[in-house]
Amino acid sequence: MKATVDDFWLMIWQQRPKAVVMVTNVIEDRKQKCEQYWPDDTSTELRYGDITVSIVSAEEWAEYVVRVLNIEKNGEKRRVRQYHYTAWPDHGVPDSMSPFISFYKKIKTETYRIDGALLVHCSAGVGRTGTFIAMSNLLEQTEIHQQVDFFECVKKMRANRPSMVQTVEQYVFLHCVINEFLATAKYPCAPSDIQTKLANHGEANNTYANMATAEIDDEFFVGLHNYVINLSLKNSFLYCFIEFQ
């Protein structure tokens, strides 16, 4: 891991991401999961190849940290924000959705005017990273299309990078966090209204009505889709699968 840090910073310099989102800890269960690629304090500078990195500030919250970093190469200086979520176990999900949603909203609020993509990483780059990217993609779907398709989103991600959204628990968490996010957003829908909306819109807009007959090629989904179809029969999950008006 240490040998890749120079290339990591060079990639950031070349690609100019709007921010770095880190969803792992450096040490987890007494094992190193990630190389620390930033200084410990404002009095220290670290050099990675031709790039010098220093820390301007660190804003600490209960379950995440926001760092502002200075990076310099050949006399040119830039600033990069790093959003570090510290309460997401490997192969698992955050214990509480509220701080995680707060974390995501902070990223969106502080970076929406900045050009570029978010750079997201964890330890292996598939489970937690894939879940965060899928969540961001699905929330954008709700803004643009007023509907979401969890199955197709994750299937497309896995076609490009195997094992994205690594576990059943992470896949179910996606539904829970989107459901919670929309419950406090601009698309209010009481559980009593769900069956009426489904009847009005028909099965074409119900993701899991179509999943039951979908052709499933990925081994991960073979054991998963029946499990989530059963969950979708509960009102708390059906909330996410309708088209909003």
N, C-alpha and C positions, 0 to 999 in steps of 0.2 A: 504493500500500500504506500509506503513512504516514497518509493521510487516513482510513483505516479503524480505526486503533488506538484512538481514543476510543470508537468503537462496539463494538470488541472487548471492551474492559474493562467497558463498560456491560452488554454481554451477560453477561459473567462475574458481574457484580454482581447482575443480575436473575435469572439462571438457577441460580446457586449450584452449579456443577459440583463433583464431589468432587475433581477434579484436572485439570490441563491436561497433555496429552501432545503433545509437539512432536517430529516425526520429520523435520525438515529442519534445515539450518544457515542462518544469516543470509546467508552468502556461500558459493556453490558454483561452482567453476570460474570464479572471478573475476566472477561475476554475483550480484547481490542477489536472493535467493529469498524473503526474509521480512524485514519490519521488526522490529528488536529492540524489544520492548515491555516491557522490564524494565531496571533500572539495572545498571551495570557492577559496582558494589561497595556495601558496606553504608553508606558515608558519603553516598550520593546518593539523592535522592528525585526522582521524575518525576511530572508531573501530566498526566493525560489527561482533559480535560473537568472534571467534578466529582470525579474519582477520583485519589487520590495513591497511588503505588506505590513501595514501598521493598523492599530485599532483606534478609532476616534471615540467611540462610545459603546456602551452595552446597557440596554434597557431590559431588566430582568422582571419577568412575570412569574406566576406560580408554576406554569407548565411550559413556558417557552422563553427564549431570549432573542432580542433583536440587536444585532451588532451592526455598526456602521464601520466599514473598513476603507482605508486609503490604500490604493495600489498605484505604484509608480514604475514606469518603464522608459528608459532613455530620456529622462527629464519630463515626461508627460505624466500627469497625475489624474486619477479618476477615483470616484467613490462607488462602493458596492455595498448594498445592504444584504445581510444574512439573517434569515428567519429560521431559528433553530427550535424545533419542537422536542422537548426533553422527556415526554411522558408517553411514548409509544413503543411498547416492547416488540422485539423481533418476532416475526410470525404471528403477531397478535394485533390488537386494536387498542386505541386509547380507552382508558377506563371511563372517561366522561366526555360526552359530546359537546357540552357547553364551552369549555376552554378551547377545544379544537376548532369549533365554529368561530369563536372569537379570534383565534390565530389566523384562520383563513380570511376573515373579514379585514383584519389588520393588513394583511398582505395586499389584498385587492385595493383597499383604500389608499395605501401609501405608494402603490406602484402603477395605478391605472393610467397615469399620464406619461409613464415612461415607455419608450419603444423597446421592443425586444421580447424574448420569451423568458419564462421562469426556468431556472436550472434547478431541478429537483434531484436529490440523492438521499439514499439511506446507506445500508451496508452492502447488500447484494444488488440493489438497484431494480428489484422486481416487486417485492411484496408491499412494503410501505410506500415506496416511490410510486408503484403502479396504482395503489389505492388513492393516493393524493391526486395524481394526474387524472384518474378516472372521475373523481369527485369534482375537480375543477371543470373537466369537460362536460359532465352532466349538468352542472349548474349553468354553464354557458348555453347548453341546449334549452334549458327552461327559459332563459332570457330571450333567445332567438326564436325558438319554435314552440314554446309553451307546452312542451312534452318531453319525456325522457325515455330512453331505451337502454336500460342497464346491460342487458344481455349482449346487444350488438356492440355497444361501446367497449366492453371488456374483450369480446371476441376479436374485434379489430385490433385492439392493443396487443393481444396475445399472438396475432398473426405477424406482427412486426417485431415483437420481443417476447419469447416464451416465458411463461410463468408470471407475467404481469398480473397483479392481484393474486397473491400466491395461495391463499387459504379460503375455505368456506367462510370462516369467521370474518375475514376482510371483505368478502363479497357481500355478506349480510350487513356488515357495518356500513357499506356504501348506501344501502337502502335506508338504513336508520338515520344516517347523517343527512342525506338529501331530504328525507321526510321531515326531520327536525328543522332543517334550514328553511324549507318551504312553509312550514307551519308558522314561522314568524316573519315570512316575507310577504310579497304582494299578491299571493294566490291563496287566500283563505278558503278552506273547504272543510266543513264539519263532517265527521264520520257519517252522520245521518244523510248527508247529501251524496255520498260516494256512489251508492247503487243507482241513484237517479242519473248521475252524470255518466256512469258506465252505460246505462241503457240508452241515453241520448246519443252517445258517441259511437257505440257499437264496439265490436271486438277488435277492430283495426287499430284502435288507440290504446288497447290494453296489452302491454308487453307480454304478460305471462299467459294470456289467452292464446297468443300465437306461439309462445315457447313450447307449449305442450305438443305441438305437431312439428316443431322446427327440426331440421336435420342437424344433428350434433356430431361434429367430427373430433373435437378436442376431448381427450380423456378426462381432463379436469371437470368439464361440464356434464359428463355422462352421469356421475354420481351427484352432481350439484343441482341440476335444473329441477328435478322432482322435489328436492328438499325446499327450494325457494318457491316453487309453485304452491306448495302447501302453506308456506308462510304468507304468500300473497292473498290467501283466502281470508286473512285477518284484516280488519279495517285499517289498522295502523300501518300496514304495508301497502294496501291498495291505494292509499292516498297518493303515492308517488307515480302510479302507472297510468293516470288519466290525463287527458288533455285539458288544460285549464282555460277558462274564459274570463 
